């Protein structure tokens, strides 16, 4: 009877080494593929939100979904806006504390790990991964949060394909200043709201996808942009709002602000 020769220790070590090398080669590629998939899901969510925003304007005499509308009571801020949520195809459900709302899947980025944990720890389910742009209303000496209406009409947005409406953050609103990755994202990463606020990054942008973000523009299309294409110190120093403001200069003059339509 013939006996099979057993593997020697050297042969086993060679096989293990080959497997380890292959894993070292394949794992980064697999991780990149996984992240690409998550980025595409996030992109799809923002595309749905961008399209819902365009449809909202069609049904609201040209007004895009307002960041704030005090006439809507407890649903005054855009994530709770009932028409916007219906246009997303979401049948609303009341939150467990009877004063809040459930967030549709379109409000959540699969790469947003911090907000997922916050949602698990909280007593309600309204944590979201995206914010609406309030840069045009966040001016010195003003409190945009107390304004009765914060929103643009399509006639006031000259370049809807180049003006940012929604992007990624950890709060329901975004500001140009919060896109400053040098003092925000590069230091804090996927952290919660208060650490960003404490360093002057109100309305923070979180560059979750390969040091970049997905952006939904006023015309509904979505792009992925690297962080240095989203925020520039030169723009900030020279008062140029870029895609963050519908005004050519930021902050706008009183005359420019008076030309905006009123709801």
LOLUM-925745 format. One line per 10 residues: number of its first residue (from 1); their letters; for each residue x, y, z of N, C-alpha, C, O, CB. Coordinates in steps of 0.1 Angstrom, whole numbers, plus 5000, padded with zeros to 4 digits. Glycine has a CB too. Example, Ala and Ser with C-alpha at 12.3 -4.5 7.8 and 13.67 -1.06 7.14 Angstrom:
BEGIN
1) AS) 5132,4943,5078,5123,4955,5078,5132,4967,5078,5142,4967,5085,5113,4955,5090; 5128,4978,5071,5137,4989,5071,5129,5000,5079,5134,5011,5080,5141,4994,5057 $
***
This chain:
BEGIN
1) XXXXXXXXXX) 5008,4988,5000,5000,5000,5000,5009,5012,5000,5018,5014,5008,4990,5000,5012; 5006,5021,4991,5014,5034,4990,5008,5044,4999,4996,5046,5000,5014,5039,4975; 5016,5051,5006,5012,5062,5015,5015,5076,5008,5026,5078,5002,5019,5061,5028; 5006,5085,5009,5008,5098,5004,5018,5105,5013,5018,5104,5025,4995,5107,5003; 5027,5113,5006,5037,5120,5014,5031,5133,5019,5024,5140,5012,5049,5124,5004; 5033,5135,5032,5027,5147,5039,5035,5159,5035,5046,5159,5031,5027,5145,5054; 5028,5171,5036,5035,5183,5033,5045,5186,5044,5043,5183,5056,5025,5195,5033; 5056,5191,5039,5067,5195,5049,5063,5208,5055,5055,5216,5049,5081,5195,5042; 5070,5212,5066,5067,5225,5072,5071,5236,5063,5064,5246,5062,5076,5226,5085; 5082,5234,5055,5086,5244,5046,5075,5247,5035,5072,5258,5031,5099,5241,5039 $
11) XXXXXXXXXX) 5070,5236,5030,5059,5237,5020,5047,5244,5025,5041,5252,5018,5055,5223,5014; 5043,5241,5037,5032,5247,5043,5034,5262,5045,5025,5270,5043,5028,5241,5057; 5046,5266,5049,5049,5280,5051,5049,5287,5038,5045,5299,5037,5063,5281,5058; 5054,5280,5027,5053,5287,5014,5039,5289,5010,5036,5300,5005,5060,5278,5004; 5030,5279,5012,5016,5281,5008,5010,5293,5016,5003,5301,5011,5008,5268,5010; 5012,5293,5029,5007,5303,5038,5012,5317,5033,5005,5327,5033,5011,5301,5052; 5025,5318,5030,5031,5330,5025,5024,5335,5012,5022,5347,5010,5046,5329,5023; 5022,5326,5003,5015,5329,4990,5001,5335,4993,4997,5345,4987,5015,5317,4981; 4994,5328,5002,4980,5332,5005,4981,5346,5011,4972,5355,5008,4973,5322,5015; 4990,5349,5020,4992,5362,5027,4995,5373,5017,4989,5384,5017,5003,5361,5037 $
21) XXXXXXXXXX) 5003,5370,5007,5007,5379,4997,4994,5383,4988,4991,5394,4985,5018,5374,4988; 4987,5372,4984,4975,5374,4976,4965,5382,4984,4958,5391,4978,4969,5361,4972; 4963,5380,4997,4954,5387,5005,4958,5402,5006,4949,5411,5005,4952,5381,5019; 4971,5404,5007,4976,5418,5008,4973,5425,4995,4971,5438,4995,4991,5418,5011; 4974,5418,4984,4971,5425,4971,4956,5427,4969,4952,5437,4964,4977,5416,4960; 4948,5417,4973,4934,5417,4970,4926,5426,4979,4916,5432,4975,4928,5404,4969; 4929,5426,4992,4921,5433,5002,4919,5448,4999,4908,5453,5000,4927,5431,5016; 4930,5455,4996,4928,5469,4993,4918,5471,4981,4910,5480,4981,4941,5476,4990; 4920,5463,4971,4911,5464,4959,4896,5461,4963,4887,5467,4958,4915,5454,4948; 4894,5451,4972,4881,5447,4976,4875,5459,4985,4863,5462,4984,4881,5435,4985 $
31) XXXXXXXXXX) 4883,5465,4993,4879,5476,5001,4875,5488,4993,4865,5495,4995,4890,5480,5012; 4883,5491,4982,4880,5502,4973,4867,5499,4966,4859,5508,4964,4891,5504,4963; 4865,5486,4962,4853,5483,4955,4841,5485,4964,4830,5489,4960,4853,5468,4950; 4842,5481,4977,4831,5482,4986,4828,5497,4988,4816,5501,4989,4835,5476,5000; 4838,5505,4990,4836,5520,4992,4830,5526,4979,4821,5535,4980,4849,5527,4995; 4834,5521,4967,4828,5526,4955,4813,5523,4955,4805,5532,4951,4835,5520,4943; 4810,5511,4959,4795,5507,4960,4788,5516,4969,4777,5521,4966,4794,5493,4964; 4793,5519,4981,4787,5528,4991,4785,5542,4985,4775,5549,4987,4794,5528,5004; 4796,5547,4978,4795,5560,4972,4784,5561,4962,4777,5571,4961,4808,5564,4966; 4782,5550,4954,4772,5550,4944,4758,5550,4950,4748,5556,4945,4773,5538,4935 $
41) XXXXXXXXXX) 4756,5543,4962,4743,5543,4969,4740,5557,4974,4729,5562,4972,4744,5533,4981; 4751,5563,4980,4749,5577,4984,4746,5587,4973,4737,5595,4974,4762,5582,4991; 4752,5585,4962,4749,5593,4950,4735,5591,4945,4728,5601,4941,4759,5589,4938; 4730,5579,4946,4716,5576,4942,4706,5583,4951,4696,5588,4947,4714,5561,4942; 4710,5583,4964,4701,5589,4974,4700,5604,4971,4689,5610,4971,4706,5587,4988; 4711,5610,4968,4711,5625,4965,4705,5628,4952,4698,5638,4950,4726,5630,4965; 4706,5619,4943,4699,5621,4930,4684,5621,4932,4677,5629,4926,4703,5610,4920; 4679,5612,4940,4665,5611,4943,4660,5624,4950,4650,5630,4947,4662,5599,4952; 4669,5629,4959,4665,5642,4966,4666,5654,4956,4658,5662,4957,4675,5644,4978; 4676,5654,4947,4677,5664,4938,4665,5665,4928,4660,5675,4925,4690,5663,4930 $
51) XXXXXXXXXX) 4661,5653,4924,4649,5652,4915,4636,5656,4923,4628,5664,4917,4647,5638,4910; 4635,5652,4935,4623,5656,4943,4623,5671,4945,4612,5677,4945,4624,5649,4957; 4635,5678,4946,4636,5692,4947,4631,5699,4935,4624,5709,4935,4650,5696,4951; 4635,5694,4923,4630,5700,4910,4615,5698,4909,4608,5708,4905,4637,5693,4898; 4610,5686,4913,4595,5684,4912,4588,5693,4922,4577,5698,4919,4592,5669,4915; 4594,5696,4933,4588,5704,4943,4586,5718,4937,4576,5725,4939,4597,5705,4956; 4597,5723,4930,4596,5737,4924,4584,5737,4914,4577,5747,4912,4609,5740,4917; 4583,5726,4906,4572,5725,4896,4558,5726,4903,4549,5732,4897,4573,5712,4888; 4557,5721,4915,4544,5721,4922,4542,5733,4931,4531,5734,4937,4543,5708,4929; 4553,5741,4932,4552,5752,4942,4555,5766,4936,4562,5774,4942,4562,5749,4954 $
61) XXXXXXXXXX) 4550,5768,4924,4551,5780,4917,4566,5785,4916,4569,5797,4917,4544,5791,4924; 4575,5775,4914,4589,5778,4912,4598,5778,4924,4610,5779,4923,4590,5791,4905; 4592,5776,4936,4599,5776,4948,4605,5762,4951,4598,5752,4951,4591,5781,4960; 4618,5762,4953,4625,5749,4957,4621,5747,4971,4616,5755,4978,4640,5750,4955; 4623,5734,4976,4619,5731,4989,4627,5740,4999,4639,5741,4998,4623,5716,4993; 4620,5747,5007,4627,5757,5016,4635,5750,5027,4630,5739,5032,4617,5766,5022; 4646,5755,5031,4654,5750,5042,4645,5752,5055,4645,5743,5063,4668,5757,5043; 4638,5763,5055,4629,5766,5066,4616,5772,5061,4617,5781,5052,4636,5776,5077; 4605,5768,5066,4592,5774,5063,4584,5773,5076,4578,5763,5079,4585,5767,5051; 4583,5784,5083,4576,5784,5096,4561,5782,5095,4555,5779,5105,4579,5797,5103 $
71) XXXXXXXXXX) 4556,5784,5083,4541,5782,5082,4537,5767,5083,4526,5764,5084,4536,5787,5069; 4548,5758,5083,4545,5744,5083,4545,5738,5097,4545,5726,5099,4555,5737,5075; 4546,5746,5108,4545,5741,5121,4558,5733,5125,4569,5738,5122,4533,5733,5124; 4556,5722,5131,4567,5713,5135,4575,5708,5123,4586,5703,5125,4562,5702,5144; 4569,5708,5112,4576,5703,5100,4583,5714,5092,4584,5714,5080,4566,5696,5090; 4587,5724,5100,4592,5737,5093,4606,5735,5086,4608,5743,5077,4594,5747,5104; 4613,5725,5089,4626,5723,5083,4626,5712,5072,4617,5703,5072,4637,5720,5093; 4634,5714,5062,4632,5706,5049,4631,5691,5051,4624,5685,5044,4644,5709,5040; 4639,5685,5060,4638,5670,5061,4624,5665,5065,4620,5654,5061,4648,5664,5071; 4616,5674,5071,4603,5670,5076,4592,5675,5067,4580,5672,5069,4600,5675,5090 $
81) XXXXXXXXXX) 4595,5683,5056,4586,5689,5047,4578,5677,5040,4583,5669,5033,4593,5697,5036; 4564,5678,5043,4556,5666,5038,4555,5665,5023,4556,5654,5018,4542,5668,5044; 4554,5676,5016,4554,5675,5001,4567,5669,4996,4567,5661,4987,4551,5689,4995; 4578,5674,5001,4591,5669,4997,4592,5654,4999,4597,5647,4991,4603,5676,5004; 4588,5649,5011,4589,5635,5014,4580,5627,5005,4583,5616,5002,4585,5633,5029; 4568,5632,5002,4559,5625,4993,4565,5624,4979,4564,5614,4972,4545,5632,4992; 4572,5634,4975,4579,5634,4962,4590,5624,4961,4594,5619,4951,4584,5648,4958; 4596,5621,4973,4606,5610,4974,4599,5597,4974,4606,5586,4973,4614,5612,4987; 4586,5596,4974,4579,5583,4975,4578,5577,4988,4576,5565,4990,4586,5574,4965; 4579,5586,4999,4579,5580,5012,4566,5583,5019,4561,5594,5020,4591,5587,5020 $
91) XXXXXXXXXX) 4560,5572,5024,4548,5573,5032,4552,5575,5046,4558,5566,5053,4539,5560,5030; 4548,5587,5052,4553,5591,5065,4549,5582,5076,4538,5577,5076,4550,5605,5067; 4558,5581,5086,4555,5574,5098,4559,5583,5110,4569,5590,5109,4562,5560,5099; 4552,5583,5121,4555,5591,5132,4566,5584,5140,4567,5572,5141,4543,5593,5141; 4575,5593,5145,4586,5587,5153,4581,5582,5167,4570,5584,5170,4596,5598,5156; 4589,5574,5174,4585,5568,5186,4582,5577,5197,4575,5573,5207,4596,5558,5191; 4587,5590,5197,4583,5599,5208,4571,5608,5204,4568,5617,5211,4595,5607,5211; 4565,5604,5192,4553,5611,5187,4555,5626,5184,4545,5633,5182,4542,5610,5198; 4567,5630,5183,4569,5644,5180,4580,5645,5169,4584,5656,5165,4574,5652,5192; 4584,5634,5164,4594,5634,5153,4590,5625,5142,4578,5621,5141,4607,5630,5159 $
101) XXXXXXXXXX) 4599,5623,5133,4596,5615,5121,4607,5605,5118,4618,5608,5121,4593,5625,5109; 4603,5595,5111,4613,5586,5106,4620,5591,5094,4614,5597,5085,4607,5572,5103; 4633,5589,5093,4641,5593,5081,4640,5583,5070,4643,5571,5072,4656,5596,5085; 4636,5587,5058,4636,5578,5047,4651,5573,5044,4660,5580,5048,4631,5585,5034; 4652,5562,5037,4665,5557,5034,4674,5567,5026,4686,5567,5027,4664,5544,5027; 4667,5575,5018,4674,5585,5010,4681,5596,5018,4690,5603,5013,4664,5592,5001; 4678,5597,5031,4684,5606,5040,4697,5601,5047,4703,5608,5055,4674,5611,5051; 4700,5588,5043,4711,5582,5050,4722,5577,5041,4719,5569,5032,4706,5571,5059; 4734,5581,5043,4746,5576,5036,4751,5563,5042,4753,5563,5054,4757,5587,5034; 4754,5552,5035,4759,5540,5041,4773,5541,5047,4777,5533,5055,4759,5529,5030 $
111) XXXXXXXXXX) 4780,5552,5043,4793,5554,5049,4793,5562,5061,4803,5564,5068,4802,5561,5039; 4781,5568,5065,4779,5576,5076,4778,5568,5089,4767,5565,5094,4767,5585,5075; 4789,5564,5095,4789,5555,5106,4785,5562,5119,4779,5557,5128,4802,5548,5108; 4790,5575,5121,4787,5582,5133,4772,5585,5135,4767,5583,5146,4795,5595,5133; 4766,5589,5125,4751,5592,5126,4743,5579,5128,4733,5580,5135,4746,5600,5114; 4748,5568,5123,4741,5556,5125,4742,5552,5140,4732,5548,5146,4748,5544,5117; 4753,5554,5146,4755,5552,5161,4746,5561,5169,4739,5557,5178,4769,5553,5165; 4746,5574,5164,4737,5584,5171,4723,5580,5171,4715,5581,5180,4739,5598,5165; 4719,5575,5159,4705,5571,5157,4701,5559,5167,4690,5558,5172,4702,5567,5143; 4711,5550,5168,4709,5538,5177,4708,5543,5191,4700,5537,5199,4720,5528,5175 $
121) XXXXXXXXXX) 4715,5553,5195,4715,5558,5209,4703,5567,5212,4700,5568,5224,4728,5564,5212; 4698,5573,5202,4687,5583,5204,4674,5577,5207,4672,5565,5205,4687,5593,5192; 4665,5586,5211,4651,5581,5214,4642,5584,5202,4630,5582,5202,4645,5588,5226; 4648,5589,5191,4640,5592,5179,4648,5588,5167,4660,5585,5168,4635,5606,5179; 4642,5588,5155,4649,5583,5143,4649,5593,5132,4646,5590,5121,4642,5570,5138; 4654,5605,5135,4654,5616,5125,4668,5620,5121,4670,5630,5114,4647,5628,5130; 4678,5613,5126,4692,5616,5122,4694,5613,5107,4690,5603,5102,4702,5607,5130; 4700,5623,5101,4702,5622,5086,4717,5625,5083,4725,5630,5091,4693,5632,5079; 4721,5621,5070,4734,5623,5066,4737,5635,5056,4748,5637,5052,4739,5610,5059; 4726,5642,5053,4727,5652,5043,4721,5666,5049,4713,5666,5057,4719,5648,5031 $
131) XXXXXXXXXX) 4727,5677,5043,4722,5690,5047,4719,5698,5035,4724,5696,5024,4733,5697,5056; 4710,5708,5038,4707,5718,5027,4715,5731,5029,4719,5734,5040,4692,5721,5028; 4719,5737,5018,4728,5748,5018,4721,5761,5023,4711,5766,5017,4734,5750,5004; 4726,5767,5034,4720,5779,5039,4729,5791,5038,4727,5801,5045,4715,5778,5054; 4740,5790,5030,4750,5800,5030,4745,5814,5027,4749,5824,5033,4760,5797,5019; 4735,5816,5018,4730,5829,5014,4722,5836,5026,4720,5848,5025,4721,5827,5003; 4719,5829,5036,4712,5835,5047,4720,5836,5060,4716,5843,5070,4699,5827,5050; 4731,5830,5061,4740,5830,5073,4749,5842,5072,4761,5840,5068,4748,5816,5074; 4744,5853,5076,4751,5866,5074,4754,5872,5088,4746,5870,5097,4744,5876,5065; 4765,5880,5089,4768,5887,5102,4756,5895,5107,4749,5902,5099,4780,5896,5100 $
141) XXXXXXXXXX) 4753,5894,5119,4742,5902,5125,4728,5896,5123,4718,5902,5126,4742,5915,5120; 4727,5884,5117,4714,5878,5114,4714,5864,5121,4724,5858,5123,4711,5877,5099; 4702,5860,5123,4700,5846,5128,4690,5839,5119,4678,5840,5120,4694,5846,5143; 4695,5832,5110,4687,5825,5099,4677,5815,5105,4667,5813,5099,4696,5819,5089; 4681,5810,5117,4672,5800,5123,4659,5806,5127,4649,5798,5129,4679,5793,5135; 4658,5819,5129,4646,5825,5134,4638,5831,5122,4627,5836,5124,4649,5836,5144; 4643,5830,5110,4636,5836,5098,4624,5828,5095,4624,5815,5097,4646,5836,5086; 4613,5834,5091,4601,5827,5087,4602,5818,5075,4595,5808,5074,4590,5837,5085; 4611,5822,5066,4613,5814,5053,4627,5816,5048,4632,5827,5047,4603,5819,5043; 4633,5804,5046,4647,5804,5040,4646,5795,5028,4646,5782,5029,4657,5799,5051 $
151) XXXXXXXXXX) 4647,5801,5016,4646,5793,5004,4647,5801,4992,4645,5813,4992,4633,5785,5004; 4650,5795,4980,4652,5802,4968,4641,5799,4958,4635,5788,4958,4666,5799,4962; 4638,5808,4949,4629,5805,4938,4638,5803,4925,4649,5808,4925,4619,5817,4935; 4632,5795,4916,4641,5791,4904,4645,5804,4896,4655,5804,4889,4633,5782,4895; 4637,5815,4897,4641,5827,4890,4653,5834,4896,4659,5843,4890,4629,5836,4889; 4656,5831,4909,4668,5837,4916,4680,5829,4914,4691,5834,4918,4664,5839,4930; 4680,5817,4909,4692,5809,4907,4695,5809,4892,4690,5802,4884,4689,5794,4912; 4705,5817,4889,4709,5819,4875,4715,5807,4869,4714,5804,4857,4719,5831,4874; 4723,5799,4877,4730,5787,4872,4727,5775,4880,4735,5771,4888,4745,5790,4871; 4715,5769,4879,4711,5758,4887,4720,5746,4886,4721,5738,4895,4697,5754,4884 $
161) XXXXXXXXXX) 4727,5744,4875,4736,5733,4873,4749,5735,4880,4757,5725,4881,4738,5731,4858; 4752,5747,4885,4764,5749,4892,4763,5754,4906,4773,5757,4913,4772,5759,4884; 4751,5754,4912,4748,5759,4925,4744,5747,4934,4735,5739,4931,4738,5770,4926; 4752,5745,4945,4750,5734,4955,4737,5736,4963,4734,5747,4968,4761,5733,4964; 4729,5725,4963,4717,5725,4972,4719,5715,4983,4718,5719,4995,4704,5721,4964; 4721,5702,4981,4723,5692,4991,4737,5687,4990,4743,5685,4979,4713,5681,4990; 4743,5683,5002,4755,5676,5002,4756,5668,5015,4747,5668,5023,4768,5685,5000; 4768,5663,5018,4770,5654,5030,4775,5661,5042,4784,5669,5041,4779,5643,5026; 4768,5659,5053,4772,5665,5066,4768,5656,5078,4765,5644,5076,4766,5679,5067; 4767,5662,5089,4762,5655,5101,4750,5663,5108,4746,5661,5119,4773,5653,5111 $
171) XXXXXXXXXX) 4745,5673,5100,4734,5681,5105,4725,5683,5093,4728,5679,5081,4738,5694,5111; 4713,5689,5095,4703,5691,5083,4706,5703,5075,4699,5706,5066,4689,5691,5089; 4716,5711,5079,4720,5723,5071,4735,5723,5069,4743,5718,5077,4715,5736,5078; 4739,5730,5058,4753,5731,5055,4757,5746,5053,4748,5754,5049,4757,5723,5042; 4769,5750,5055,4774,5763,5052,4788,5762,5046,4796,5753,5049,4774,5772,5065; 4791,5772,5038,4804,5773,5031,4815,5772,5042,4825,5765,5039,4805,5786,5024; 4814,5779,5053,4824,5779,5063,4826,5765,5069,4837,5761,5072,4820,5788,5075; 4815,5757,5069,4816,5743,5074,4823,5734,5065,4827,5722,5068,4803,5738,5077; 4825,5738,5052,4832,5730,5042,4848,5731,5044,4855,5724,5036,4828,5734,5028; 4852,5739,5053,4867,5741,5055,4873,5729,5061,4873,5726,5073,4869,5753,5064 $
181) XXXXXXXXXX) 4878,5720,5052,4884,5707,5056,4896,5709,5064,4900,5699,5072,4886,5699,5044; 4903,5720,5063,4916,5722,5070,4914,5722,5085,4923,5716,5093,4923,5734,5066; 4904,5728,5090,4901,5728,5105,4890,5719,5109,4888,5717,5121,4898,5743,5109; 4883,5714,5099,4872,5705,5102,4875,5690,5099,4880,5683,5108,4860,5709,5094; 4872,5686,5087,4873,5672,5083,4887,5666,5086,4888,5655,5091,4869,5670,5069; 4897,5673,5082,4911,5668,5083,4915,5665,5098,4923,5657,5101,4921,5677,5077; 4908,5672,5107,4911,5671,5121,4901,5662,5128,4905,5653,5137,4911,5685,5128; 4888,5663,5125,4878,5656,5132,4872,5644,5125,4867,5635,5132,4867,5666,5135; 4873,5644,5112,4868,5632,5105,4853,5630,5108,4845,5640,5108,4875,5619,5109; 4849,5618,5109,4834,5615,5111,4831,5617,5126,4829,5607,5134,4831,5600,5107 $
191) XXXXXXXXXX) 4830,5629,5130,4826,5633,5144,4812,5639,5144,4806,5641,5133,4837,5643,5150; 4808,5642,5156,4794,5647,5157,4794,5663,5156,4804,5669,5153,4788,5643,5171; 4782,5669,5158,4780,5683,5155,4789,5692,5163,4795,5701,5158,4766,5686,5156; 4788,5690,5176,4795,5700,5186,4810,5701,5184,4814,5713,5184,4792,5696,5200; 4818,5690,5182,4832,5693,5179,4834,5701,5167,4844,5710,5167,4839,5679,5178; 4826,5700,5157,4828,5709,5145,4824,5723,5149,4831,5732,5145,4819,5704,5133; 4813,5725,5156,4809,5738,5160,4820,5745,5168,4822,5757,5167,4796,5738,5167; 4826,5738,5177,4836,5743,5186,4849,5748,5179,4856,5757,5184,4840,5733,5196; 4851,5744,5166,4863,5749,5159,4858,5758,5148,4866,5762,5139,4870,5737,5153; 4846,5763,5148,4841,5773,5138,4836,5767,5125,4834,5774,5116,4852,5782,5135 $
201) XXXXXXXXXX) 4833,5754,5125,4828,5747,5113,4813,5745,5115,4808,5733,5116,4835,5734,5110; 4805,5756,5115,4790,5754,5116,4785,5749,5103,4790,5752,5092,4783,5767,5119; 4775,5740,5103,4770,5734,5091,4781,5726,5084,4783,5729,5072,4764,5745,5082; 4787,5717,5091,4799,5710,5085,4796,5701,5073,4786,5695,5072,4806,5702,5095; 4806,5701,5064,4806,5691,5053,4816,5680,5057,4827,5682,5061,4811,5698,5039; 4811,5667,5055,4819,5656,5058,4823,5649,5046,4815,5644,5038,4811,5646,5068; 4836,5648,5043,4842,5643,5031,4843,5628,5032,4855,5623,5033,4855,5650,5027; 4832,5620,5032,4833,5606,5036,4838,5597,5025,4843,5586,5028,4819,5602,5039; 4837,5602,5013,4840,5593,5001,4854,5596,4995,4854,5605,4986,4829,5593,4991; 4864,5589,4999,4878,5591,4993,4882,5606,4994,4886,5611,4984,4878,5586,4979 $
211) XXXXXXXXXX) 4880,5612,5005,4883,5626,5007,4875,5635,4998,4880,5646,4993,4898,5629,5005; 4863,5632,4995,4854,5640,4987,4839,5638,4991,4837,5630,5000,4856,5636,4972; 4830,5645,4984,4816,5644,4987,4808,5643,4975,4812,5647,4964,4811,5656,4996; 4796,5637,4976,4786,5638,4966,4778,5651,4968,4774,5655,4979,4777,5625,4966; 4774,5657,4957,4767,5670,4957,4755,5669,4948,4756,5665,4936,4776,5682,4954; 4743,5673,4953,4731,5675,4944,4730,5690,4942,4729,5698,4951,4719,5669,4951; 4729,5694,4929,4728,5707,4925,4713,5711,4923,4704,5702,4923,4736,5710,4912; 4710,5724,4921,4697,5729,4919,4689,5722,4907,4677,5721,4908,4696,5744,4918; 4697,5719,4897,4690,5713,4885,4687,5698,4887,4681,5692,4879,4698,5715,4873; 4692,5692,4899,4689,5678,4902,4700,5669,4899,4700,5657,4903,4677,5674,4894 $
221) XXXXXXXXXX) 4711,5673,4891,4721,5663,4888,4731,5662,4900,4731,5671,4909,4729,5668,4876; 4739,5652,4901,4748,5649,4912,4762,5647,4907,4764,5641,4897,4743,5636,4920; 4771,5652,4914,4786,5650,4911,4793,5647,4924,4789,5650,4935,4791,5663,4905; 4804,5639,4922,4814,5637,4933,4825,5646,4931,4831,5647,4920,4818,5622,4933; 4829,5654,4942,4840,5663,4941,4849,5661,4952,4845,5659,4964,4835,5678,4940; 4862,5663,4950,4872,5662,4960,4871,5675,4969,4866,5685,4965,4887,5661,4954; 4876,5673,4981,4874,5684,4991,4881,5698,4987,4875,5708,4990,4880,5680,5004; 4892,5697,4979,4898,5710,4975,4891,5716,4964,4894,5728,4960,4912,5707,4971; 4881,5710,4958,4872,5716,4948,4859,5720,4954,4850,5726,4947,4869,5705,4937; 4857,5718,4967,4845,5722,4974,4847,5734,4982,4838,5743,4983,4840,5710,4983 $
231) XXXXXXXXXX) 4859,5735,4988,4862,5747,4996,4876,5752,4993,4885,5744,4991,4861,5744,5011; 4877,5765,4992,4890,5772,4988,4892,5784,4997,4883,5792,4999,4890,5776,4974; 4903,5785,5004,4906,5796,5012,4907,5809,5004,4903,5820,5008,4920,5794,5019; 4912,5808,4991,4912,5820,4982,4898,5825,4980,4896,5837,4980,4919,5816,4969; 4889,5816,4977,4875,5821,4975,4870,5828,4988,4864,5838,4987,4866,5808,4972; 4872,5822,4999,4868,5828,5012,4874,5842,5014,4867,5851,5018,4871,5819,5024; 4887,5843,5012,4894,5856,5014,4888,5867,5004,4888,5879,5008,4909,5854,5012; 4885,5863,4992,4881,5873,4982,4865,5874,4981,4860,5881,4972,4886,5869,4969; 4858,5868,4990,4844,5870,4990,4836,5863,4979,4826,5868,4975,4841,5884,4991; 4842,5853,4973,4836,5846,4962,4829,5833,4967,4835,5824,4972,4846,5843,4951 $
241) XXXXXXXXXX) 4816,5833,4965,4808,5822,4970,4808,5809,4962,4805,5798,4967,4794,5826,4972; 4812,5811,4949,4812,5799,4940,4799,5792,4940,4789,5798,4939,4823,5790,4945; 4800,5778,4941,4787,5770,4940,4779,5771,4953,4768,5766,4954,4791,5756,4937; 4785,5778,4963,4778,5779,4976,4768,5790,4977,4759,5791,4986,4788,5781,4987; 4769,5800,4968,4760,5812,4968,4755,5815,4954,4762,5814,4945,4767,5824,4974; 4742,5819,4954,4736,5823,4941,4741,5837,4937,4739,5842,4926,4721,5823,4941; 4747,5844,4947,4752,5858,4945,4766,5857,4939,4774,5848,4941,4752,5866,4958; 4770,5867,4931,4783,5867,4925,4794,5870,4935,4805,5866,4934,4783,5878,4913; 4790,5878,4945,4799,5881,4956,4792,5877,4969,4780,5878,4971,4803,5896,4956; 4801,5873,4979,4795,5869,4992,4803,5875,5003,4816,5875,5002,4795,5854,4993 $
251) XXXXXXXXXX) 4797,5882,5013,4783,5883,5014,4777,5893,5004,4784,5902,5000,4779,5887,5029; 4764,5891,5001,4758,5899,4991,4755,5913,4997,4754,5915,5009,4745,5893,4986; 4753,5923,4988,4749,5936,4992,4734,5936,4996,4727,5927,4992,4752,5947,4981; 4730,5946,5003,4716,5947,5006,4708,5949,4994,4696,5943,4993,4714,5960,5016; 4713,5955,4984,4705,5957,4971,4703,5943,4964,4693,5940,4959,4713,5966,4961; 4714,5935,4965,4713,5921,4959,4702,5913,4967,4694,5906,4961,4726,5914,4959; 4703,5914,4980,4693,5906,4988,4679,5911,4985,4670,5903,4985,4697,5907,5002; 4677,5924,4983,4663,5929,4981,4657,5924,4968,4645,5924,4966,4663,5944,4982; 4666,5920,4959,4661,5916,4946,4656,5902,4946,4650,5897,4937,4672,5917,4935; 4659,5894,4957,4654,5881,4958,4639,5881,4959,4633,5889,4966,4660,5874,4970 $
261) XXX) 4632,5871,4953,4617,5871,4954,4613,5867,4968,4620,5860,4976,4611,5861,4944; 4601,5871,4972,4596,5868,4986,4585,5858,4984,4577,5858,4975,4591,5881,4993; 4584,5848,4993,4573,5838,4993,4559,5844,4996,4549,5837,4995,4576,5827,5002 $
***
